[in-house]
Amino acid sequence: MKVNTKIIDSANYRFLSNSDIVALYEYIKSSADYYKDIDCWFFNKVLPGISTGERTIITFKYNNYLAGLAIIKHTHLEKKICTLKIGKPFQKIGLGYMLFEKCFELLNTEKPLATVSAELLGGYVRILDFYGFKLENVLDNNYRATKSMEYVYNGELATETPVHTANDINAYRQLSLERFLP
């Protein structure tokens, strides 16, 4: 299957249209049941992180359909696959493996940090095993306030000191929502 790969990073972030950002957000938003405040994360962490060079989005398109997407984090503290998602019509045909390989290439490691919620683990266990990911920790309620467990592979989650106050984050979120949502 031939897919069109697009890398969204600090070099080309400014060329994204509002409709591009909304399409990415809509694709990510479908995971809201598994990760609380996914909209805040996308607008307050992912988009600013792309502009600062700390995050990158990788998309796979097939016939103009967004078939898969990964968000990676590459800071001095972490090299992490934050999100990796393949659309249902494109699952089980090898795109997940292709997306993992692209993440490895851009992160410059074949053993990046990754976390998977208990509910989604069944869909990822085969590929994690294929690449030799090592389970390091199981956390209670890391990304949401329900009964979910989060499985941590290839290291420990870094703790970051916030560089913005709550007022800064709320103000940025409001500006992001105004700019990026129709």
ChimeraX commands (.cxc) that place a marker at each C-alpha (Angstrom):
marker #1 position 0.00,0.00,0.00 radius 0.5
marker #1 position 1.39,3.39,-0.99 radius 0.5
marker #1 position 0.82,6.09,1.61 radius 0.5
marker #1 position 1.71,9.75,1.60 radius 0.5
marker #1 position 3.82,10.59,4.66 radius 0.5
marker #1 position 3.79,14.09,6.08 radius 0.5
marker #1 position 6.07,15.28,8.88 radius 0.5
marker #1 position 4.75,18.27,10.81 radius 0.5
marker #1 position 7.56,19.86,12.79 radius 0.5
marker #1 position 8.95,23.26,13.72 radius 0.5
marker #1 position 10.26,23.77,10.17 radius 0.5
marker #1 position 6.84,23.57,8.51 radius 0.5
marker #1 position 4.36,24.11,11.35 radius 0.5
marker #1 position 3.57,27.68,10.27 radius 0.5
marker #1 position 2.30,26.37,6.91 radius 0.5
marker #1 position -0.54,24.38,8.47 radius 0.5
marker #1 position -3.96,25.73,7.67 radius 0.5
marker #1 position -6.70,25.97,10.25 radius 0.5
marker #1 position -8.51,23.15,8.43 radius 0.5
marker #1 position -5.36,20.97,8.71 radius 0.5
marker #1 position -5.23,21.59,12.46 radius 0.5
marker #1 position -8.94,20.92,12.88 radius 0.5
marker #1 position -8.58,17.62,10.94 radius 0.5
marker #1 position -5.69,16.54,13.18 radius 0.5
marker #1 position -7.64,17.54,16.29 radius 0.5
marker #1 position -10.75,15.64,15.14 radius 0.5
marker #1 position -8.64,12.52,14.53 radius 0.5
marker #1 position -7.05,12.78,18.00 radius 0.5
marker #1 position -10.32,13.72,19.70 radius 0.5
marker #1 position -11.73,10.28,19.03 radius 0.5
marker #1 position -9.41,9.03,21.80 radius 0.5
marker #1 position -11.04,11.27,24.43 radius 0.5
marker #1 position -12.65,8.28,26.14 radius 0.5
marker #1 position -9.19,6.99,27.03 radius 0.5
marker #1 position -7.38,10.23,27.87 radius 0.5
marker #1 position -8.95,13.03,29.86 radius 0.5
marker #1 position -8.43,16.59,28.70 radius 0.5
marker #1 position -7.15,15.46,25.31 radius 0.5
marker #1 position -8.20,18.80,23.84 radius 0.5
marker #1 position -6.11,20.70,26.41 radius 0.5
marker #1 position -3.18,18.37,25.73 radius 0.5
marker #1 position -3.43,18.89,21.98 radius 0.5
marker #1 position -3.75,22.68,22.10 radius 0.5
marker #1 position -1.51,23.36,25.13 radius 0.5
marker #1 position 1.21,20.74,24.68 radius 0.5
marker #1 position 1.27,19.34,21.16 radius 0.5
marker #1 position 0.85,22.48,19.05 radius 0.5
marker #1 position 3.20,24.66,21.15 radius 0.5
marker #1 position 5.63,21.71,21.32 radius 0.5
marker #1 position 5.74,21.49,17.55 radius 0.5
marker #1 position 6.56,25.18,17.24 radius 0.5
marker #1 position 9.39,24.83,19.82 radius 0.5
marker #1 position 10.78,21.68,18.21 radius 0.5
marker #1 position 9.92,19.37,21.12 radius 0.5
marker #1 position 7.14,17.46,19.32 radius 0.5
marker #1 position 6.46,16.21,15.83 radius 0.5
marker #1 position 3.32,14.87,14.16 radius 0.5
marker #1 position 3.64,12.17,11.52 radius 0.5
marker #1 position 0.66,11.51,9.29 radius 0.5
marker #1 position -0.03,8.77,6.76 radius 0.5
marker #1 position -2.63,9.53,4.13 radius 0.5
marker #1 position -4.08,7.09,1.66 radius 0.5
marker #1 position -6.26,8.48,-1.17 radius 0.5
marker #1 position -6.68,11.73,0.81 radius 0.5
marker #1 position -7.89,9.88,3.93 radius 0.5
marker #1 position -5.96,10.23,7.16 radius 0.5
marker #1 position -5.01,6.59,7.65 radius 0.5
marker #1 position -2.64,6.95,10.59 radius 0.5
marker #1 position -1.03,9.45,12.87 radius 0.5
marker #1 position 1.73,9.53,15.47 radius 0.5
marker #1 position 2.77,12.28,17.85 radius 0.5
marker #1 position 6.28,12.01,19.20 radius 0.5
marker #1 position 8.07,13.96,21.90 radius 0.5
marker #1 position 11.79,14.55,21.70 radius 0.5
marker #1 position 13.14,16.56,24.62 radius 0.5
marker #1 position 16.29,16.28,26.69 radius 0.5
marker #1 position 14.17,14.33,29.22 radius 0.5
marker #1 position 12.22,12.00,26.93 radius 0.5
marker #1 position 12.08,10.36,23.55 radius 0.5
marker #1 position 8.50,9.19,23.54 radius 0.5
marker #1 position 5.75,7.98,21.25 radius 0.5
marker #1 position 2.87,9.96,22.75 radius 0.5
marker #1 position 0.16,8.83,20.36 radius 0.5
marker #1 position 0.05,6.29,17.59 radius 0.5
marker #1 position -3.26,5.64,15.92 radius 0.5
marker #1 position -4.34,3.83,12.77 radius 0.5
marker #1 position -7.87,4.37,11.46 radius 0.5
marker #1 position -10.12,1.28,11.57 radius 0.5
marker #1 position -10.30,0.79,7.77 radius 0.5
marker #1 position -6.48,0.77,7.63 radius 0.5
marker #1 position -5.72,-1.56,10.54 radius 0.5
marker #1 position -4.08,-4.97,10.16 radius 0.5
marker #1 position -2.35,-4.13,6.85 radius 0.5
marker #1 position 1.06,-3.06,8.17 radius 0.5
marker #1 position 0.62,0.69,8.60 radius 0.5
marker #1 position 1.26,0.47,12.34 radius 0.5
marker #1 position 4.66,-1.08,11.69 radius 0.5
marker #1 position 5.45,1.61,9.12 radius 0.5
marker #1 position 4.45,4.33,11.59 radius 0.5
marker #1 position 6.56,2.80,14.37 radius 0.5
marker #1 position 9.55,2.71,12.00 radius 0.5
marker #1 position 9.09,6.39,11.13 radius 0.5
marker #1 position 8.88,7.23,14.87 radius 0.5
marker #1 position 12.13,5.32,15.49 radius 0.5
marker #1 position 13.82,7.19,12.67 radius 0.5
marker #1 position 12.77,10.64,13.88 radius 0.5
marker #1 position 13.44,9.87,17.56 radius 0.5
marker #1 position 16.79,8.30,16.66 radius 0.5
marker #1 position 16.07,5.26,18.83 radius 0.5
marker #1 position 14.37,1.89,18.46 radius 0.5
marker #1 position 13.38,1.85,22.14 radius 0.5
marker #1 position 11.42,5.04,22.80 radius 0.5
marker #1 position 9.27,5.49,25.85 radius 0.5
marker #1 position 5.61,4.58,25.27 radius 0.5
marker #1 position 2.52,4.27,27.43 radius 0.5
marker #1 position -0.63,2.32,26.62 radius 0.5
marker #1 position -3.90,2.28,28.56 radius 0.5
marker #1 position -5.21,-1.07,29.76 radius 0.5
marker #1 position -8.25,-0.84,27.46 radius 0.5
marker #1 position -6.07,-0.38,24.37 radius 0.5
marker #1 position -3.25,-2.75,25.28 radius 0.5
marker #1 position -4.73,-5.68,23.34 radius 0.5
marker #1 position -4.42,-3.72,20.11 radius 0.5
marker #1 position -0.76,-2.86,20.71 radius 0.5
marker #1 position 0.72,-5.87,22.51 radius 0.5
marker #1 position 1.72,-7.70,19.30 radius 0.5
marker #1 position 3.60,-4.74,17.81 radius 0.5
marker #1 position 5.20,-3.85,21.15 radius 0.5
marker #1 position 6.40,-7.44,21.45 radius 0.5
marker #1 position 7.61,-7.47,17.83 radius 0.5
marker #1 position 9.87,-4.47,18.54 radius 0.5
marker #1 position 11.02,-5.80,21.89 radius 0.5
marker #1 position 9.46,-3.09,24.03 radius 0.5
marker #1 position 10.05,-3.78,27.72 radius 0.5
marker #1 position 7.30,-3.21,30.27 radius 0.5
marker #1 position 8.84,-1.06,33.01 radius 0.5
marker #1 position 5.89,0.07,35.11 radius 0.5
marker #1 position 2.12,-0.03,35.51 radius 0.5
marker #1 position 0.51,3.15,36.80 radius 0.5
marker #1 position -2.92,3.71,38.28 radius 0.5
marker #1 position -5.02,6.46,36.70 radius 0.5
marker #1 position -2.15,8.29,35.03 radius 0.5
marker #1 position -4.15,9.98,32.28 radius 0.5
marker #1 position -7.68,9.94,33.64 radius 0.5
marker #1 position -9.64,9.68,36.85 radius 0.5
marker #1 position -11.32,6.33,36.17 radius 0.5
marker #1 position -10.18,2.79,36.87 radius 0.5
marker #1 position -7.71,2.66,33.99 radius 0.5
marker #1 position -4.20,1.30,34.32 radius 0.5
marker #1 position -1.42,2.70,32.14 radius 0.5
marker #1 position 1.41,0.44,30.98 radius 0.5
marker #1 position 4.80,2.16,30.65 radius 0.5
marker #1 position 7.38,0.70,28.25 radius 0.5
marker #1 position 11.11,1.32,27.81 radius 0.5
marker #1 position 11.68,3.66,30.75 radius 0.5
marker #1 position 10.03,5.94,33.25 radius 0.5
marker #1 position 7.89,8.97,32.57 radius 0.5
marker #1 position 9.81,12.19,33.05 radius 0.5
marker #1 position 8.46,14.72,35.45 radius 0.5
marker #1 position 8.59,18.16,34.05 radius 0.5
marker #1 position 8.53,21.42,35.92 radius 0.5
marker #1 position 5.80,23.62,34.46 radius 0.5
marker #1 position 7.17,26.70,32.77 radius 0.5
marker #1 position 3.81,28.46,32.58 radius 0.5
marker #1 position 1.40,29.55,35.26 radius 0.5
marker #1 position -2.20,28.37,35.24 radius 0.5
marker #1 position -3.24,31.81,33.96 radius 0.5
marker #1 position -0.74,31.55,31.07 radius 0.5
marker #1 position -2.06,28.12,30.10 radius 0.5
marker #1 position -5.69,29.21,30.25 radius 0.5
marker #1 position -4.94,32.30,28.17 radius 0.5
marker #1 position -3.02,30.24,25.60 radius 0.5
marker #1 position -5.80,27.66,25.44 radius 0.5
marker #1 position -8.36,30.39,24.73 radius 0.5
marker #1 position -6.18,31.84,21.97 radius 0.5
marker #1 position -5.59,28.37,20.52 radius 0.5
marker #1 position -9.26,27.52,20.50 radius 0.5
marker #1 position -10.13,30.81,18.83 radius 0.5
marker #1 position -7.47,30.34,16.15 radius 0.5
marker #1 position -7.82,26.64,15.47 radius 0.5
marker #1 position -11.49,25.84,15.78 radius 0.5
marker #1 position -14.13,27.00,13.31 radius 0.5
marker link #1:1,2 radius 0.2
marker link #1:2,3 radius 0.2
marker link #1:3,4 radius 0.2
marker link #1:4,5 radius 0.2
marker link #1:5,6 radius 0.2
marker link #1:6,7 radius 0.2
marker link #1:7,8 radius 0.2
marker link #1:8,9 radius 0.2
marker link #1:9,10 radius 0.2
marker link #1:10,11 radius 0.2
marker link #1:11,12 radius 0.2
marker link #1:12,13 radius 0.2
marker link #1:13,14 radius 0.2
marker link #1:14,15 radius 0.2
marker link #1:15,16 radius 0.2
marker link #1:16,17 radius 0.2
marker link #1:17,18 radius 0.2
marker link #1:18,19 radius 0.2
marker link #1:19,20 radius 0.2
marker link #1:20,21 radius 0.2
marker link #1:21,22 radius 0.2
marker link #1:22,23 radius 0.2
marker link #1:23,24 radius 0.2
marker link #1:24,25 radius 0.2
marker link #1:25,26 radius 0.2
marker link #1:26,27 radius 0.2
marker link #1:27,28 radius 0.2
marker link #1:28,29 radius 0.2
marker link #1:29,30 radius 0.2
marker link #1:30,31 radius 0.2
marker link #1:31,32 radius 0.2
marker link #1:32,33 radius 0.2
marker link #1:33,34 radius 0.2
marker link #1:34,35 radius 0.2
marker link #1:35,36 radius 0.2
marker link #1:36,37 radius 0.2
marker link #1:37,38 radius 0.2
marker link #1:38,39 radius 0.2
marker link #1:39,40 radius 0.2
marker link #1:40,41 radius 0.2
marker link #1:41,42 radius 0.2
marker link #1:42,43 radius 0.2
marker link #1:43,44 radius 0.2
marker link #1:44,45 radius 0.2
marker link #1:45,46 radius 0.2
marker link #1:46,47 radius 0.2
marker link #1:47,48 radius 0.2
marker link #1:48,49 radius 0.2
marker link #1:49,50 radius 0.2
marker link #1:50,51 radius 0.2
marker link #1:51,52 radius 0.2
marker link #1:52,53 radius 0.2
marker link #1:53,54 radius 0.2
marker link #1:54,55 radius 0.2
marker link #1:55,56 radius 0.2
marker link #1:56,57 radius 0.2
marker link #1:57,58 radius 0.2
marker link #1:58,59 radius 0.2
marker link #1:59,60 radius 0.2
marker link #1:60,61 radius 0.2
marker link #1:61,62 radius 0.2
marker link #1:62,63 radius 0.2
marker link #1:63,64 radius 0.2
marker link #1:64,65 radius 0.2
marker link #1:65,66 radius 0.2
marker link #1:66,67 radius 0.2
marker link #1:67,68 radius 0.2
marker link #1:68,69 radius 0.2
marker link #1:69,70 radius 0.2
marker link #1:70,71 radius 0.2
marker link #1:71,72 radius 0.2
marker link #1:72,73 radius 0.2
marker link #1:73,74 radius 0.2
marker link #1:74,75 radius 0.2
marker link #1:75,76 radius 0.2
marker link #1:76,77 radius 0.2
marker link #1:77,78 radius 0.2
marker link #1:78,79 radius 0.2
marker link #1:79,80 radius 0.2
marker link #1:80,81 radius 0.2
marker link #1:81,82 radius 0.2
marker link #1:82,83 radius 0.2
marker link #1:83,84 radius 0.2
marker link #1:84,85 radius 0.2
marker link #1:85,86 radius 0.2
marker link #1:86,87 radius 0.2
marker link #1:87,88 radius 0.2
marker link #1:88,89 radius 0.2
marker link #1:89,90 radius 0.2
marker link #1:90,91 radius 0.2
marker link #1:91,92 radius 0.2
marker link #1:92,93 radius 0.2
marker link #1:93,94 radius 0.2
marker link #1:94,95 radius 0.2
marker link #1:95,96 radius 0.2
marker link #1:96,97 radius 0.2
marker link #1:97,98 radius 0.2
marker link #1:98,99 radius 0.2
marker link #1:99,100 radius 0.2
marker link #1:100,101 radius 0.2
marker link #1:101,102 radius 0.2
marker link #1:102,103 radius 0.2
marker link #1:103,104 radius 0.2
marker link #1:104,105 radius 0.2
marker link #1:105,106 radius 0.2
marker link #1:106,107 radius 0.2
marker link #1:107,108 radius 0.2
marker link #1:108,109 radius 0.2
marker link #1:109,110 radius 0.2
marker link #1:110,111 radius 0.2
marker link #1:111,112 radius 0.2
marker link #1:112,113 radius 0.2
marker link #1:113,114 radius 0.2
marker link #1:114,115 radius 0.2
marker link #1:115,116 radius 0.2
marker link #1:116,117 radius 0.2
marker link #1:117,118 radius 0.2
marker link #1:118,119 radius 0.2
marker link #1:119,120 radius 0.2
marker link #1:120,121 radius 0.2
marker link #1:121,122 radius 0.2
marker link #1:122,123 radius 0.2
marker link #1:123,124 radius 0.2
marker link #1:124,125 radius 0.2
marker link #1:125,126 radius 0.2
marker link #1:126,127 radius 0.2
marker link #1:127,128 radius 0.2
marker link #1:128,129 radius 0.2
marker link #1:129,130 radius 0.2
marker link #1:130,131 radius 0.2
marker link #1:131,132 radius 0.2
marker link #1:132,133 radius 0.2
marker link #1:133,134 radius 0.2
marker link #1:134,135 radius 0.2
marker link #1:135,136 radius 0.2
marker link #1:136,137 radius 0.2
marker link #1:137,138 radius 0.2
marker link #1:138,139 radius 0.2
marker link #1:139,140 radius 0.2
marker link #1:140,141 radius 0.2
marker link #1:141,142 radius 0.2
marker link #1:142,143 radius 0.2
marker link #1:143,144 radius 0.2
marker link #1:144,145 radius 0.2
marker link #1:145,146 radius 0.2
marker link #1:146,147 radius 0.2
marker link #1:147,148 radius 0.2
marker link #1:148,149 radius 0.2
marker link #1:149,150 radius 0.2
marker link #1:150,151 radius 0.2
marker link #1:151,152 radius 0.2
marker link #1:152,153 radius 0.2
marker link #1:153,154 radius 0.2
marker link #1:154,155 radius 0.2
marker link #1:155,156 radius 0.2
marker link #1:156,157 radius 0.2
marker link #1:157,158 radius 0.2
marker link #1:158,159 radius 0.2
marker link #1:159,160 radius 0.2
marker link #1:160,161 radius 0.2
marker link #1:161,162 radius 0.2
marker link #1:162,163 radius 0.2
marker link #1:163,164 radius 0.2
marker link #1:164,165 radius 0.2
marker link #1:165,166 radius 0.2
marker link #1:166,167 radius 0.2
marker link #1:167,168 radius 0.2
marker link #1:168,169 radius 0.2
marker link #1:169,170 radius 0.2
marker link #1:170,171 radius 0.2
marker link #1:171,172 radius 0.2
marker link #1:172,173 radius 0.2
marker link #1:173,174 radius 0.2
marker link #1:174,175 radius 0.2
marker link #1:175,176 radius 0.2
marker link #1:176,177 radius 0.2
marker link #1:177,178 radius 0.2
marker link #1:178,179 radius 0.2
marker link #1:179,180 radius 0.2
marker link #1:180,181 radius 0.2
marker link #1:181,182 radius 0.2
view
